[in-house]
C-alpha cells in the first residue's frame, strides 16, 4: 500500500434494498472510525426483484457527477419503501432534497448516459461472485451481507487493521 493508505472498500449495493439501508450504518461507522483514509466506493448491483433499482443506480451516478452522490444514496436508502411504492418520482424528489439539478437527473434517466457504468458494475459484480446485496469487497476479500450482516463490520475492520499493520 502506498503512503500507508487503507485498502479500498467496495460497497456493492441495490438502492432499493432494505438490507443495504441497514448496511449503510456500517459504512457510516467505518467512515467515522477511519475518515478519509478509508476510500469507500459505491458499486451498483441492482437486483431484478427491485423494479426501480436500476433507475436508482443511474440517478445515483448522475448525483455523483454533480458532487452529491453520497448524500443522494443515503437519502434514497432511507426511502426504499417509498421508492418501491412510487417509483422514479421518488428519485427526483430525493435529487431535489439533496440539492442536485433535478432536470439533469431526469434527463439522465431518459437518455441513459449512466447505463454503461451500471451495466459494467453489474457485470463485474457477477464475475467476482456477488450474488446479492449488500456485499463488500476489501483487501481482495468478498464479504457477502446478502444472507446476514452479522459480524461484517468486524470482519472489515480486521482486514483494514491487518493491512495497516503490514
C-alpha positions as CSV (number, residue, x, y, z in Angstrom):
1,X,0.0,0.0,0.0
2,X,1.2,3.4,-0.9
3,X,1.6,6.1,1.8
4,X,0.0,4.0,4.5
5,X,-3.3,4.2,2.8
6,X,-6.0,1.8,3.7
7,X,-7.5,-0.7,1.2
8,X,-10.5,0.5,-0.8
9,X,-13.9,-0.7,0.5
10,X,-16.3,-1.5,-2.3
11,X,-19.9,-1.4,-1.2
12,X,-22.0,-3.4,-3.7
13,X,-25.5,-2.1,-3.3
14,X,-29.0,-2.2,-4.7
15,X,-30.5,1.2,-3.9
16,X,-34.0,-0.3,-3.4
17,X,-32.7,-2.9,-0.9
18,X,-33.8,-2.6,2.7
19,X,-30.7,-4.6,3.8
20,X,-28.5,-2.0,2.0
21,X,-30.1,0.7,4.1
22,X,-29.1,-1.2,7.2
23,X,-25.6,-1.8,5.8
24,X,-25.2,2.0,5.4
25,X,-24.9,2.2,9.2
26,X,-21.8,0.0,9.0
27,X,-20.4,2.2,6.2
28,X,-21.1,5.3,8.3
29,X,-19.4,3.7,11.3
30,X,-16.3,2.8,9.2
31,X,-16.1,6.3,7.8
32,X,-16.3,7.7,11.4
33,X,-13.6,5.4,12.5
34,X,-11.2,5.8,9.6
35,X,-12.2,9.1,8.0
36,X,-10.9,9.9,4.5
37,X,-8.1,7.4,4.9
38,X,-10.6,4.7,4.0
39,X,-11.7,5.1,0.4
40,X,-15.3,3.8,0.1
41,X,-16.7,3.2,-3.4
42,X,-20.3,2.5,-4.2
43,X,-20.7,-0.2,-6.7
44,X,-24.1,-0.9,-8.3
45,X,-25.7,-4.3,-8.2
46,X,-29.4,-3.7,-8.9
47,X,-31.4,-6.9,-8.3
48,X,-34.2,-7.9,-10.8
49,X,-36.7,-8.2,-7.9
50,X,-36.5,-4.5,-7.3
51,X,-38.0,-2.8,-10.4
52,X,-36.7,0.7,-9.6
53,X,-33.2,-0.3,-8.5
54,X,-31.6,0.1,-12.0
55,X,-33.0,3.6,-12.4
56,X,-32.0,4.4,-8.9
57,X,-28.4,3.4,-9.8
58,X,-28.5,5.7,-12.8
59,X,-29.8,8.6,-10.8
60,X,-27.1,8.0,-8.2
61,X,-24.4,8.1,-10.8
62,X,-25.8,11.5,-12.0
63,X,-25.8,12.7,-8.4
64,X,-22.1,11.6,-8.1
65,X,-21.3,13.5,-11.3
66,X,-22.9,16.6,-9.6
67,X,-20.8,16.0,-6.4
68,X,-23.8,14.8,-4.4
69,X,-23.6,11.1,-4.7
70,X,-23.3,10.0,-1.1
71,X,-26.0,12.4,0.2
72,X,-28.3,11.1,-2.6
73,X,-27.5,7.5,-1.8
74,X,-28.1,8.0,1.9
75,X,-31.4,9.9,1.4
76,X,-32.6,7.4,-1.1
77,X,-31.8,4.3,1.0
78,X,-33.8,6.0,3.8
79,X,-36.8,5.8,1.5
80,X,-36.7,2.3,0.0
81,X,-40.3,1.6,0.7
82,X,-41.3,4.9,-0.8
83,X,-39.3,4.1,-3.9
84,X,-40.9,0.7,-4.1
85,X,-44.4,2.2,-3.9
86,X,-44.0,5.3,-6.1
87,X,-41.1,4.6,-8.4
88,X,-39.0,7.1,-10.3
89,X,-40.8,10.2,-8.9
90,X,-39.0,9.5,-5.6
91,X,-35.6,9.6,-7.4
92,X,-36.4,13.2,-8.5
93,X,-37.7,14.2,-5.1
94,X,-34.5,12.9,-3.4
95,X,-32.4,14.7,-6.0
96,X,-34.3,17.9,-5.1
97,X,-33.8,17.3,-1.4
98,X,-30.1,17.0,-1.7
99,X,-29.7,20.0,-3.9
100,X,-29.0,18.2,-7.2
101,X,-30.0,19.5,-10.6
102,X,-33.4,17.7,-10.9
103,X,-33.8,18.4,-14.6
104,X,-30.3,16.9,-15.2
105,X,-31.2,13.8,-13.2
106,X,-34.4,13.4,-15.1
107,X,-32.6,13.8,-18.4
108,X,-30.0,11.2,-17.4
109,X,-32.8,8.7,-16.7
110,X,-34.2,9.4,-20.1
111,X,-31.0,9.5,-22.2
112,X,-29.4,6.5,-20.4
113,X,-26.0,8.3,-20.0
114,X,-25.1,6.2,-17.0
115,X,-26.3,2.8,-18.3
116,X,-22.8,1.7,-19.2
117,X,-21.5,2.4,-15.7
118,X,-24.3,0.5,-14.1
119,X,-24.0,-2.4,-16.6
120,X,-20.2,-2.6,-16.1
121,X,-20.6,-2.7,-12.3
122,X,-23.2,-5.4,-12.6
123,X,-21.1,-7.5,-14.9
124,X,-18.0,-7.1,-12.7
125,X,-20.0,-8.0,-9.7
126,X,-21.3,-11.2,-11.3
127,X,-17.7,-12.0,-12.4
128,X,-16.3,-11.7,-8.9
129,X,-19.1,-13.7,-7.2
130,X,-21.5,-11.0,-6.0
131,X,-24.9,-12.7,-5.8
132,X,-26.9,-10.3,-3.5
133,X,-26.7,-7.1,-1.6
134,X,-25.2,-5.8,0.4
135,X,-21.8,-7.2,-0.4
136,X,-18.4,-5.8,0.4
137,X,-15.0,-6.3,-1.2
138,X,-11.9,-5.2,0.7
139,X,-8.4,-6.3,0.5
140,X,-9.3,-8.9,-2.1
141,X,-11.9,-10.5,0.2
142,X,-15.6,-10.7,-0.8
143,X,-17.9,-10.4,2.2
144,X,-21.5,-11.3,1.5
145,X,-24.0,-9.5,3.6
146,X,-27.0,-10.6,1.5
147,X,-27.7,-13.5,3.9
148,X,-26.6,-12.0,7.1
149,X,-24.8,-8.8,8.1
150,X,-23.9,-10.2,11.4
151,X,-20.2,-9.6,12.1
152,X,-19.4,-8.0,8.8
153,X,-18.2,-4.7,10.2
154,X,-15.8,-6.6,12.5
155,X,-14.5,-8.6,9.5
156,X,-14.0,-5.4,7.5
157,X,-12.1,-3.8,10.4
158,X,-9.9,-6.9,10.8
159,X,-8.9,-6.7,7.1
160,X,-8.2,-2.9,7.5
161,X,-6.2,-3.5,10.6
162,X,-4.2,-6.3,9.0
163,X,-3.4,-4.1,6.0
164,X,-2.5,-1.2,8.3
165,X,-0.1,-3.5,10.3
166,X,1.7,-4.7,7.2
